[in-house]
Amino acid sequence: MAAVKQLPPVPSTLKALRHYIDIAKEHDTRDPVVSFYCRRFAIEDGMKIDSKSPDARKFLLAVMDCLEQMKKEMANNDSIHNDVVGEAHIENYAIKIFGYADTEDRAARFNKNVVKSFYKSSMLFDVLQTFGELSEDVLKMRKYARWKAAYIHDCLKKGESPHPGPLDEEEDELGAAGGFPPTDFPSQIPPQNPSNTSSTSNHMIPPGAHAPPTTPQDPGTNRGVIPGPAPQPVPPPVQPTNAPQGAVSLSAEDYTRAQKFCRYAGSALQYEDVPTAVDNLQKALRLLQTGKE
């Protein structure tokens, strides 16, 4: 894709959008789909905050022009022109970043990179609102990621050792606050390479999202070693059911769930994550055949 034209600076009235715009810039060449939807969400949110001041109008119109340019240049990309495919792409990417941060956190490998990854995943979960209401799983992960980013950042700043994983009551209290430190928080997010590494824990991660990406460490901040690639076992094939055709009664929710498994599978294949794709396709097949996951 051609280079995105230079946009005017984010006006002070829209400063809440700066991190989304930064993520968009970071992904212009690495993953234009992420870049596109971060800007789309920024426009939608910006219109609610300030659409009347001259600086805000100038900025929002420039971002709109940028999105139109991206649409033309990616005319054959289903993730841009089909919201169902686009949502699966963003959700899978956000979950992989969350999974990396969660794995490092639970292994007690605390550093700025883990903070940035939790922070970045929470913002990408925000971006999913451009497709509609967030699912219960995503809401839980966003709340947890926001709390963890603030908690680890605060501990490192004070020279204290963070507690790995959730803290029960503390998690609920801090997660409900839903904020990050107002100052001294990293504005730049390190690059993410959505390749497979070691498997992460199952904490609040929806089916088919267990392959965290490799995230390069910032110089001088690495306090641990990111685990190397580990093979993921392919689940055994689903055995065909002997129930007569039409015997299984599926609800509208079952069909929606099966579609979601298929979207997860398609998105996983974009990252060449075959085990996750196979796992989700088999779950969809099992659900359609038996009415159970």
C-alpha positions in Angstrom: 0.0 0.0 0.0 1.2 3.5 -0.8 2.4 5.7 2.0 -0.5 7.4 3.9 -0.4 11.2 3.4 0.7 13.3 6.3 -2.2 14.2 8.6 -2.5 17.4 10.6 -1.6 17.1 14.3 -4.3 15.8 16.7 -5.9 19.0 18.2 -6.0 19.4 22.0 -9.8 18.8 22.1 -9.3 15.4 20.6 -6.2 14.3 22.6 -8.1 11.2 23.7 -7.6 9.9 20.2 -3.8 10.2 20.0 -3.0 6.7 21.0 -5.3 5.2 18.4 -3.8 7.4 15.8 -0.3 6.3 16.9 -1.3 2.7 16.6 -2.6 3.4 13.1 0.6 5.1 12.0 2.6 2.1 13.4 0.6 -0.3 11.3 0.4 1.6 8.0 2.8 -0.8 6.4 2.8 -3.7 8.9 -0.9 -4.3 9.0 -3.0 -1.8 7.1 -6.3 -3.4 8.3 -5.4 -2.5 11.9 -4.4 0.9 10.7 -7.7 1.4 8.9 -10.0 0.5 11.7 -8.0 2.4 14.3 -8.6 5.5 12.2 -12.2 4.7 11.6 -12.8 4.3 15.4 -10.9 7.6 16.0 -13.3 9.4 13.6 -16.4 7.9 15.2 -15.2 8.8 18.7 -13.9 12.2 17.6 -17.2 13.2 16.1 -18.8 12.6 19.6 -16.1 14.7 21.3 -15.7 17.7 19.1 -16.9 18.1 15.5 -17.4 21.8 15.5 -14.1 23.5 16.3 -12.0 24.5 13.2 -9.0 22.4 14.3 -11.1 19.3 15.1 -13.0 19.6 11.8 -9.8 19.9 9.8 -8.3 16.9 11.5 -11.4 14.7 11.2 -11.9 15.6 7.5 -8.2 14.7 6.8 -8.6 11.3 8.5 -11.8 10.7 6.4 -9.9 11.4 3.2 -7.2 9.1 4.4 -9.7 6.3 4.9 -11.1 6.8 1.5 -7.6 6.6 0.0 -7.0 3.3 1.9 -10.3 1.8 0.7 -9.3 2.5 -2.9 -5.9 1.1 -2.5 -7.2 -2.1 -0.8 -10.2 -2.6 -3.0 -9.7 -6.4 -3.0 -9.2 -6.8 0.7 -12.3 -8.4 2.3 -11.2 -7.2 5.8 -11.7 -3.6 4.7 -14.9 -4.0 2.8 -16.6 -6.6 5.0 -17.1 -5.7 8.6 -17.6 -9.4 9.7 -14.1 -10.2 8.3 -12.6 -7.0 9.6 -14.0 -7.6 13.1 -12.5 -11.1 13.2 -9.1 -9.6 12.0 -9.0 -6.9 14.7 -10.3 -9.2 17.5 -7.8 -12.0 16.8 -4.9 -9.5 16.6 -5.9 -7.8 19.9 -6.3 -11.2 21.6 -2.8 -12.3 20.4 -1.2 -9.2 21.9 -3.2 -9.7 25.1 -2.1 -13.3 25.2 1.6 -12.4 24.9 1.3 -9.9 27.7 -0.6 -12.3 29.9 2.0 -15.1 29.3 4.9 -12.8 30.3 3.0 -11.5 33.3 2.2 -14.9 34.7 5.8 -15.9 34.2 6.8 -12.9 36.3 8.8 -11.3 33.4 7.9 -7.7 34.1 9.1 -4.9 31.9 7.9 -1.9 30.0 7.1 -4.0 27.0 4.5 -6.1 28.9 2.9 -2.8 30.1 2.8 -1.5 26.5 1.3 -4.8 25.2 -1.5 -4.8 27.8 -2.1 -1.1 27.1 -2.2 -1.7 23.3 -4.5 -4.7 23.5 -7.0 -2.6 25.6 -7.0 0.1 22.9 -7.6 -2.5 20.2 -10.5 -3.9 22.2 -11.8 -0.3 22.2 -11.5 -0.2 18.4 -13.8 -3.3 18.2 -16.6 -0.9 19.2 -16.6 0.3 15.6 -18.4 -3.0 14.8 -21.0 -2.8 17.6 -21.3 -3.8 21.2 -18.4 -5.7 22.8 -18.9 -9.3 23.8 -18.7 -10.3 27.4 -15.3 -12.0 26.8 -13.9 -8.8 25.2 -15.2 -6.6 28.0 -13.5 -8.8 30.6 -10.2 -8.8 28.7 -10.3 -5.0 28.2 -11.0 -4.4 31.8 -8.2 -6.8 32.9 -5.7 -5.4 30.4 -6.3 -1.8 31.5 -5.9 -2.7 35.1 -2.7 -4.8 34.5 -1.1 -2.0 32.4 -1.7 0.5 35.2 -0.7 -1.9 38.0 2.6 -3.1 36.5 3.5 0.4 35.3 3.0 1.8 38.9 5.0 -1.1 40.5 7.9 -0.6 38.1 7.9 3.1 38.7 8.0 2.6 42.5 10.7 -0.1 42.2 8.3 -2.8 43.5 7.8 -6.3 42.2 4.3 -6.8 40.6 2.2 -9.8 41.5 1.8 -12.2 38.6 -1.7 -12.8 37.3 -4.9 -11.5 38.8 -5.3 -10.1 42.3 -9.0 -10.8 42.9 -10.3 -7.8 44.8 -7.6 -5.5 43.7 -8.3 -6.5 40.1 -12.0 -5.6 40.4 -11.2 -2.3 42.1 -8.5 -1.2 39.7 -10.1 -2.6 36.6 -13.3 -0.8 37.3 -11.4 2.4 37.3 -10.7 1.8 33.7 -7.8 4.2 33.4 -4.1 4.5 32.9 -1.5 6.7 34.6 -2.2 10.3 33.4 1.6 11.0 33.1 4.8 9.1 32.4 3.1 6.4 30.4 4.7 5.3 27.1 3.1 6.9 24.1 4.9 4.7 21.6 3.9 1.0 21.3 6.6 -1.5 20.3 6.2 -3.4 17.0 4.2 -6.7 17.1 4.9 -9.7 14.9 1.8 -11.9 14.9 3.7 -15.2 14.7 3.2 -18.2 16.9 5.2 -18.6 20.1 4.5 -20.4 23.3 0.9 -21.0 24.3 -0.6 -18.6 26.8 -2.9 -19.3 29.7 -6.7 -19.6 29.2 -7.5 -16.6 31.4 -10.5 -14.9 29.8 -9.4 -15.7 26.3 -12.1 -16.8 23.9 -11.7 -20.1 21.9 -9.1 -20.1 19.2 -7.0 -17.3 20.6 -4.1 -19.0 22.3 -1.2 -18.0 20.2 0.5 -14.8 21.5 2.8 -12.9 19.1 6.5 -12.4 19.5 7.1 -8.8 20.6 10.7 -7.4 20.4 11.9 -6.0 23.7 12.9 -2.3 24.1 16.7 -1.9 24.6 17.6 -1.8 28.3 14.1 -2.8 29.6 14.2 -6.6 29.1 14.1 -8.5 32.4 13.3 -11.8 30.9 13.5 -13.8 27.7 10.5 -14.2 25.5 9.8 -17.9 25.1 10.7 -19.4 21.7 8.3 -21.1 19.3 6.6 -24.1 20.7 4.5 -26.5 18.6 0.8 -26.5 19.2 -0.9 -29.9 19.1 -3.6 -30.3 16.5 -6.9 -31.5 18.1 -8.2 -34.9 17.1 -10.8 -34.9 14.3 -14.4 -34.6 15.3 -16.2 -37.9 14.9 -19.4 -37.8 12.8 -22.5 -38.0 14.8 -24.9 -40.9 14.1 -28.0 -38.8 14.8 -30.4 -38.6 11.8 -30.3 -35.5 9.7 -32.4 -32.7 11.1 -32.5 -34.3 14.6 -30.4 -31.5 16.1 -32.3 -28.3 16.8 -30.1 -25.2 16.6 -30.9 -21.8 18.0 -30.1 -18.5 16.4 -27.4 -18.1 19.1 -25.9 -21.5 18.0 -25.6 -20.3 14.4 -24.0 -17.1 15.5 -21.5 -19.0 17.7 -20.6 -21.3 14.8 -20.1 -18.3 12.5 -17.8 -16.8 15.1 -15.7 -20.0 15.3 -15.3 -19.8 11.5 -14.3 -16.2 11.6 -11.7 -17.0 14.3 -10.4 -19.8 12.0 -10.1 -17.5 9.0 -8.3 -14.9 11.0 -5.9 -17.4 12.4 -5.0 -18.5 8.9 -3.9 -15.0 8.1 -1.2 -15.5 10.7 -0.5 -19.1 9.5 -1.8 -20.4 12.8 -3.0 -23.8 11.6 -3.7 -25.5 14.9 -5.9 -22.6 16.0 -7.7 -22.6 12.7 -8.3 -26.4 12.8 -9.5 -26.2 16.5 -12.1 -23.5 15.7 -13.4 -25.2 12.5 -13.8 -28.5 14.5 -15.7 -26.6 17.2 -18.0 -25.1 14.6 -18.6 -28.5 13.1 -19.2 -30.1 16.5 -21.7 -27.4 17.4 -23.6 -27.8 14.1 -23.6 -31.6 14.4 -24.5 -32.0 18.0 -25.8 -28.6 19.2 -23.0 -28.6 21.8 -19.4 -27.1 21.7 
